[in-house]
């Protein structure tokens, strides 16, 4: 009997919606020219129009102004470009002190570690048991030579939402740039730059049923910035390289297809799963804030069993989940996020991240809860631990 495959790792990457692919197709096969009007031929002009139409749509969606949205190859490039570009541009003018939270995703965290090796002073923000940053701590850490703060909109692993609006107000008052990674919140939570006055914001299409290999960086006009990727004069001379027209068109279409009703569905699935697992399986712990969390995320630790063992058994039953952020799949190190919220390595290694997408249903939730009940019980029986 063929096993139905249920993909529940949508924070790693989402299946592209067929409607997104249909929107992209003309720019692979019919309007594939370099997007320029300088050559004078119509195919290039049409490509340019598609690029700018997509840019304007996404910019308007978040409240960005003209020329403030730069297309990139994805969230990793956006965050690297923002952090390194702004830090280097200000080093000899503002200073070399930087602030970042301890539980950021790796593109952000490792960008700061890279700068630290180059002589920058980096302060790493502690978080509370739910993964929340205290804005007052940022205010106390800011010094005259502080040039940049980076705090994510919500955590990639445990889903906790940060008070970015207050953090932005503090940074603006102190004349310090703020970058926020909104990869896992874009279209899932309100992101209005008239309200959240961040200077740089990372977004990506791969977490909202759009194409891989396309992201964007909001770069507020006037923000000090050193060009990260040299090439031609594309993207307002902020990022060299041939523009990804199909990707930009697909990004726009993916955002058009999102809705508040869909996010409500994610919340219902998330809450139902958390309720069943936490009530029915003993020795379980919810990771992240119980209410201030992104709609699609549930992260739970199962004591006395390895998360990797659970995922292998789930895979045999047709379920795909992860043991933490996607980057941990090739590492035996304990999740820096779980450790950051006060967990020990055992808690980290026993955690599962389950994230929902458009192609999941409440049937998937019930099947997942049933499977977890059986698998965790059997694994604990084998180890004869946690069954009393």
VENNOR-V478907 format. One record per residue. OMEGA is omega in radians with two decimals (none if undefined). D_LAST is the distance of its C-alpha to the last C-alpha in Angstrom with 1 decimal. Layout:
omega=(OMEGA & OMEGA)
d_last=(D_LAST & D_LAST)
This chain:
omega=(-3.10 & -3.13 & 3.07 & -3.11 & -3.11 & -3.09 & -3.10 & 3.13 & -2.99 & 3.02 & 3.02 & 3.07 & 3.12 & 3.00 & -3.14 & 3.09 & -3.12 & 3.13 & 3.05 & 3.12 & 3.13 & 3.12 & -3.09 & -2.98 & -3.12 & -3.07 & 2.94 & -2.94 & -3.05 & -3.06 & -2.98 & -3.08 & 3.03 & -3.04 & 3.12 & 3.06 & -3.06 & -3.13 & 3.10 & -3.13 & -2.92 & -3.10 & 3.10 & 3.12 & 3.12 & 3.10 & 3.10 & 3.14 & 3.12 & 3.13 & -3.09 & 3.06 & 3.11 & 3.13 & -3.11 & 3.14 & -3.13 & 3.11 & 3.13 & -3.11 & -3.12 & 3.12 & 3.10 & 3.14 & -3.13 & 3.10 & -3.08 & 3.14 & -3.10 & 3.07 & 3.14 & 3.12 & 3.13 & -3.04 & 3.13 & 3.12 & -3.13 & -3.11 & 3.08 & -3.11 & -3.11 & -3.02 & -3.10 & -3.14 & -3.13 & -3.12 & -3.10 & -3.12 & -3.05 & -2.99 & -3.08 & -3.12 & -3.09 & -3.12 & -3.04 & 3.10 & -3.08 & -3.14 & 3.14 & 3.09 & -3.09 & -3.00 & 3.09 & 3.03 & -2.99 & 3.10 & 3.10 & -3.06 & -3.11 & 3.01 & 3.10 & 3.11 & 3.09 & 3.11 & 3.12 & 3.11 & 3.13 & 3.05 & 3.10 & 3.05 & -3.09 & 3.02 & -3.11 & -3.05 & 2.97 & 3.06 & 3.13 & -3.06 & 3.12 & -3.11 & -3.11 & 3.06 & 3.05 & -3.13 & -3.14 & 3.10 & 3.10 & -3.13 & -3.13 & -3.09 & -3.10 & 3.13 & 3.11 & -3.10 & 3.09 & -3.09 & -3.02 & 3.01 & 3.05 & 3.06 & -3.08 & 3.08 & 3.02 & -3.04 & -3.09 & -3.00 & -3.10 & 2.98 & -3.10 & -3.13 & 3.12 & 3.10 & -3.05 & -3.13 & 3.13 & 3.11 & 3.11 & 3.13 & 3.12 & -3.13 & 3.11 & 3.14 & -3.11 & -3.14 & 3.12 & 3.14 & 3.07 & 2.98 & 3.02 & 3.10 & -3.11 & -3.10 & -3.04 & 3.12 & -3.07 & -3.05 & 3.12 & 3.10 & 3.07 & 3.10 & -3.13 & -3.06 & 2.96 & 3.14 & 3.13 & -2.96 & 3.05 & 3.12 & -3.12 & -3.12 & 3.08 & 3.02 & -3.09 & -3.13 & -2.96 & 3.13 & -3.12 & 3.06 & 3.02 & -3.12 & 2.98 & 3.06 & 3.06 & 3.07 & 3.12 & 3.06 & 2.95 & 3.13 & -3.10 & -3.10 & 3.13 & 3.13 & 3.08 & -3.01 & 3.01 & -3.14 & -3.04 & -3.08 & -3.12 & -3.13 & 3.09 & -3.07 & -3.12 & 3.06 & 3.11 & -3.11 & 3.11 & -3.10 & -3.13 & 3.09 & 3.14 & -3.12 & 3.13 & -3.07 & 3.12 & 3.13 & 3.14 & 3.12 & 3.11 & 3.09 & 3.13 & -3.10 & 3.13 & 3.13 & 3.11 & -3.06 & 3.12 & -3.13 & 3.08 & 3.10 & 3.12 & 3.11 & 3.06 & 3.09 & 3.10 & -3.13 & 3.13 & 3.13 & 3.14 & -3.08 & 3.14 & 3.12 & -3.13 & -3.13 & -3.12 & -3.06 & -3.08 & -3.14 & -3.00 & -3.10 & -3.13 & 3.08 & 3.07 & -3.12 & 3.04 & 3.07 & -3.09 & -3.09 & -3.09 & -3.12 & -3.11 & -3.11 & -3.11 & -2.99 & -2.93 & -2.91 & 2.91 & 3.13 & -3.01 & 3.03 & 3.09 & -3.10 & 3.03 & 3.06 & 3.10 & 3.10 & 3.14 & 3.10 & 3.12 & -3.10 & 3.12 & 3.12 & 3.08 & 3.14 & 3.12 & 3.11 & 3.06 & 3.12 & 3.05 & 3.03 & 3.13 & 3.14 & -3.13 & 3.07 & -3.05 & -3.07 & -3.08 & -3.02 & -3.13 & -3.09 & 3.08 & -3.13 & 3.09 & 3.14 & 3.12 & 3.13 & 3.13 & 3.07 & -3.11 & 3.13 & 3.06 & 3.12 & 3.08 & -3.14 & 3.13 & 3.10 & -3.13 & -3.09 & 3.12 & -3.05 & 3.04 & 2.99 & 3.13 & -3.06 & -3.00 & 3.11 & -3.05 & -3.02 & 3.03 & -3.14 & 3.10 & 3.05 & 3.09 & -3.13 & 3.14 & 3.13 & 3.12 & 3.13 & 3.11 & -3.12 & 3.13 & 3.10 & -3.09 & -3.06 & -3.11 & 3.12 & -3.12 & 3.14 & 3.11 & 3.08 & 3.14 & -3.13 & 3.13 & 3.13 & 3.03 & -3.12 & 3.14 & none)
d_last=(35.2 & 35.6 & 32.6 & 33.5 & 33.1 & 31.7 & 32.6 & 30.5 & 31.6 & 34.7 & 34.7 & 35.5 & 38.3 & 39.3 & 41.1 & 44.7 & 46.0 & 48.9 & 51.1 & 50.8 & 52.0 & 54.9 & 56.0 & 55.9 & 57.8 & 61.4 & 60.9 & 60.1 & 62.9 & 65.5 & 65.5 & 64.2 & 66.9 & 66.4 & 66.1 & 69.5 & 72.6 & 74.7 & 75.4 & 76.8 & 75.3 & 73.4 & 70.2 & 69.5 & 70.3 & 67.9 & 65.2 & 65.9 & 65.8 & 62.4 & 61.0 & 62.4 & 61.4 & 57.7 & 58.0 & 59.5 & 56.9 & 54.0 & 55.8 & 56.6 & 53.0 & 51.8 & 55.1 & 56.4 & 60.2 & 62.6 & 62.1 & 58.7 & 56.4 & 56.4 & 54.9 & 52.8 & 50.9 & 47.6 & 45.3 & 45.3 & 49.0 & 49.3 & 47.1 & 48.7 & 52.2 & 51.5 & 50.0 & 52.3 & 55.3 & 55.1 & 54.2 & 57.0 & 59.5 & 59.0 & 58.6 & 62.2 & 62.7 & 59.6 & 57.5 & 54.7 & 51.7 & 48.9 & 45.7 & 42.6 & 39.0 & 36.3 & 34.4 & 37.4 & 37.4 & 38.8 & 42.4 & 42.7 & 40.8 & 42.6 & 45.9 & 45.6 & 44.5 & 47.6 & 49.8 & 48.4 & 49.5 & 52.9 & 53.2 & 51.8 & 49.8 & 46.5 & 44.3 & 40.7 & 39.2 & 35.8 & 33.7 & 31.3 & 27.5 & 28.5 & 31.0 & 34.1 & 37.2 & 39.0 & 42.7 & 43.9 & 42.6 & 44.8 & 47.7 & 47.4 & 47.1 & 50.2 & 53.2 & 56.8 & 56.2 & 53.1 & 54.0 & 50.9 & 47.5 & 44.9 & 41.9 & 40.4 & 40.5 & 36.8 & 34.3 & 34.0 & 30.3 & 28.6 & 31.5 & 32.3 & 35.9 & 38.2 & 41.0 & 43.7 & 46.4 & 46.2 & 45.8 & 48.9 & 50.9 & 50.2 & 51.2 & 54.3 & 55.3 & 54.9 & 56.8 & 53.9 & 53.0 & 49.6 & 48.0 & 45.0 & 43.1 & 42.8 & 41.7 & 38.6 & 40.2 & 43.6 & 44.2 & 40.6 & 41.6 & 45.1 & 47.0 & 50.4 & 52.2 & 54.5 & 51.5 & 49.4 & 52.1 & 50.7 & 53.2 & 51.3 & 48.7 & 46.9 & 46.4 & 45.8 & 46.0 & 43.2 & 40.5 & 42.4 & 43.3 & 46.4 & 47.7 & 46.4 & 48.8 & 50.1 & 49.2 & 51.2 & 51.8 & 53.1 & 55.5 & 57.2 & 61.0 & 62.2 & 59.0 & 59.8 & 58.7 & 59.6 & 59.7 & 56.7 & 57.9 & 61.6 & 63.7 & 66.0 & 66.3 & 63.7 & 61.4 & 63.9 & 64.2 & 60.6 & 59.1 & 61.2 & 60.6 & 61.3 & 59.8 & 57.2 & 58.8 & 56.6 & 53.5 & 55.0 & 55.9 & 52.4 & 50.9 & 53.1 & 52.3 & 48.5 & 48.8 & 51.0 & 48.4 & 45.7 & 45.4 & 43.6 & 42.5 & 40.7 & 38.9 & 37.9 & 36.4 & 34.4 & 33.0 & 32.1 & 30.2 & 28.5 & 27.4 & 26.2 & 24.0 & 22.6 & 21.9 & 20.2 & 18.0 & 17.1 & 16.5 & 14.7 & 12.5 & 10.0 & 10.7 & 14.3 & 17.5 & 21.0 & 23.6 & 27.1 & 28.6 & 27.2 & 30.7 & 33.2 & 32.3 & 34.3 & 34.2 & 32.9 & 30.0 & 26.2 & 24.3 & 20.5 & 18.1 & 14.9 & 12.8 & 11.9 & 14.5 & 18.2 & 20.3 & 22.9 & 20.6 & 19.9 & 23.6 & 24.6 & 22.6 & 23.9 & 27.3 & 27.2 & 26.6 & 29.5 & 28.0 & 29.4 & 27.6 & 27.7 & 25.5 & 27.8 & 31.5 & 33.5 & 34.9 & 31.6 & 31.5 & 33.6 & 32.1 & 29.1 & 29.5 & 26.9 & 28.1 & 30.6 & 29.8 & 26.1 & 27.3 & 30.1 & 27.9 & 26.1 & 23.2 & 22.5 & 22.8 & 19.1 & 19.2 & 22.5 & 21.5 & 18.5 & 20.9 & 22.7 & 26.0 & 26.9 & 30.5 & 32.6 & 36.2 & 39.1 & 38.2 & 34.6 & 33.9 & 31.4 & 30.8 & 29.5 & 27.1 & 25.6 & 25.5 & 23.8 & 21.0 & 20.5 & 20.6 & 18.1 & 15.5 & 16.1 & 16.6 & 13.7 & 11.2 & 13.3 & 13.6 & 10.0 & 9.9 & 13.1 & 12.0 & 8.8 & 7.5 & 5.7 & 3.8 & 0.0)
